[in-house]
Structure formats: structure tokens, C-alpha cells
């Protein structure tokens, strides 16, 4: 059998109607860059509890949004005024910690779960229940997550 050389895959996203050779090279470079970025993000996402941390960040933002106190009142008004900011901010912080340092996933998952439970009685029913529920789900997803190995590309696994 003779071996035929194939060109690498290129992606043209077709943002322009220009059909000149410079457009083809530019479109292929942009498409290849976006495909490479997407591949990198997919590999990064598979090595950490991405979705659980995202739920924690959304839960924290939701709780902070529904506190509806001015930050000056929250700082001077005592615990009942600042609880939502503290609970929501800590959920956001644990979500970011989980993304950036996934080896702390057990600690951050359990503590975030407990904070989401504590937000229910202290911070407007945990953002009117939805913030606490999202925080409980996110903390549980983080705590139960098991690391996956990055996928190899299809070109690397083709038998030969």
C-alpha cells in the first residue's frame, strides 16, 4: 500500500464573505487557534471539579444578589445584615479555590456544603432557597468528584 500524506485539519469559521487567499489563511489561523483553545479548556476542565465549582459560584452570587443591603449598612449593621455577603462570598471563594487548586476538593466541598446549609437560616433563606440548594448540589459534586485523566487526541490513538 502506498501512504498518502494528508494535510492537518484546519477550521474556517466564515466570519467574512471575502474569498481571497489572505482571508483563507487568516480564517484557518483563527479557526485553528480557537480549536486549540477549546481543546486546552476541555483538558483543563477534565482535571478539576469544574461543574460543582461553577454551581458554588452561581449560588454565592445568587445569595449576595438577594441580600439587597447597601454594603455600608452590611458593615455596620451586624451579623444579620452581613451574613449574606459573608456566606455568598465564601461560596464564591470556595468555588474559585476548587478551580485553581483541585487537590483541596475534599475540604472545599465539605465546607461549602456546610456554608450553603448555614446560609439557609442566616441569609434570606439562602437566597430564597435557590442559593442554598445550588450550594448544596455544588458542594456535593465537588466532594464526590474523582479525577479523570486528560483525553488523548484522536490522531494520537489511531492504530498504526
C-alpha positions in Angstrom: 0.0 0.0 0.0 1.1 3.5 -0.7 0.9 6.1 2.0 -0.8 9.3 1.2 0.1 12.4 3.0 -2.9 14.3 4.4 -2.9 17.9 5.5 -3.7 18.8 9.1 -7.3 19.8 9.8 -8.0 23.5 9.6 -11.1 25.3 10.6 -12.6 28.2 8.6 -15.3 29.9 10.7 -16.5 32.0 7.8 -16.9 35.4 9.5 -16.4 37.3 6.3 -17.6 37.0 2.7 -14.1 37.8 1.4 -12.9 34.9 -0.6 -9.3 35.9 -1.3 -6.2 33.8 -0.4 -5.3 36.1 2.5 -8.8 35.6 4.0 -8.4 31.8 3.8 -5.1 31.9 5.6 -6.4 34.3 8.3 -9.6 32.2 8.8 -7.7 29.0 9.1 -5.3 30.5 11.6 -8.2 31.8 13.7 -10.1 28.6 13.5 -7.0 26.6 14.4 -6.4 28.9 17.3 -10.0 28.6 18.6 -9.9 24.8 18.2 -6.6 24.7 20.1 -8.0 26.9 22.9 -11.2 24.7 23.1 -9.0 21.6 23.3 -6.9 23.2 26.1 -10.0 24.3 28.0 -11.5 20.8 27.7 -8.3 19.2 29.1 -8.2 21.8 31.9 -11.8 21.2 32.8 -11.4 17.4 33.0 -8.7 17.7 35.6 -10.8 19.5 38.2 -14.4 19.5 39.5 -15.5 22.2 37.1 -19.3 22.0 37.3 -19.5 21.7 41.0 -17.4 24.8 41.4 -19.5 26.7 38.9 -22.6 25.8 40.9 -21.0 27.1 44.0 -20.1 30.4 42.3 -23.6 30.8 41.0 -25.0 30.0 44.4 -22.8 32.6 46.1 -23.7 35.3 43.6 -27.4 34.5 43.9 -27.2 34.8 47.7 -25.4 38.1 47.5 -27.8 39.4 44.9 -30.8 38.8 47.1 -29.3 40.4 50.3 -30.2 43.8 48.9 -28.5 45.8 51.6 -26.1 48.5 50.9 -22.5 47.4 51.7 -22.2 50.3 54.2 -25.3 49.0 56.1 -23.9 45.5 55.9 -20.6 46.5 57.5 -22.2 48.5 60.4 -25.5 46.7 60.9 -24.2 43.5 62.5 -24.4 39.8 61.6 -28.0 39.8 60.3 -27.1 42.4 57.7 -23.7 41.0 56.6 -24.5 37.2 56.7 -25.5 37.0 53.1 -22.3 38.8 52.0 -20.2 36.5 54.1 -21.9 33.3 53.1 -22.2 34.2 49.5 -18.6 35.5 49.3 -17.3 32.3 50.9 -19.2 30.1 48.4 -17.7 32.1 45.6 -14.3 31.8 47.2 -14.5 28.0 47.6 -15.6 27.7 44.0 -12.6 29.6 42.8 -10.3 27.6 45.1 -11.7 24.4 43.7 -10.9 25.5 40.2 -7.4 26.8 40.9 -6.3 24.1 43.5 -8.3 20.9 42.9 -6.3 18.9 45.4 -8.2 20.7 48.1 -11.5 19.4 46.7 -12.5 17.3 49.8 -12.1 20.2 52.2 -13.7 22.8 50.0 -16.6 20.5 49.1 -17.5 19.7 52.7 -17.0 23.3 54.0 -19.0 24.7 51.0 -21.8 22.2 51.7 -21.9 23.3 55.4 -21.9 27.0 54.4 -24.7 26.5 52.0 -26.7 24.8 54.8 -25.8 27.7 57.1 -26.9 30.3 54.6 -30.5 29.0 54.7 -31.3 30.3 58.2 -29.0 33.3 58.1 -29.2 34.9 54.6 -32.8 35.4 53.4 -33.5 31.6 53.4 -30.2 31.1 51.4 -31.2 33.4 48.6 -34.8 32.3 48.8 -33.9 28.6 48.9 -32.3 28.5 45.4 -28.9 29.7 46.6 -28.7 27.1 49.3 -29.9 24.3 47.0 -27.3 25.2 44.4 -24.6 25.4 47.0 -25.5 22.0 48.4 -25.5 20.5 45.0 -22.2 22.1 44.1 -20.5 21.2 47.4 -21.7 17.6 46.9 -20.5 17.4 43.4 -17.1 18.7 44.4 -16.7 16.4 47.3 -17.6 13.3 45.3 -15.6 14.2 42.2 -12.9 11.8 41.0 -10.1 13.0 38.8 -10.2 12.0 35.2 -7.2 11.6 33.0 -6.9 14.1 30.1 -8.0 12.6 26.9 -5.6 11.9 24.1 -6.3 13.3 20.8 -7.9 11.1 18.2 -4.8 11.4 15.9 -2.6 10.0 18.7 -4.8 6.9 19.3 -5.1 5.9 15.7 -3.5 2.4 15.3 -0.6 2.0 13.2 
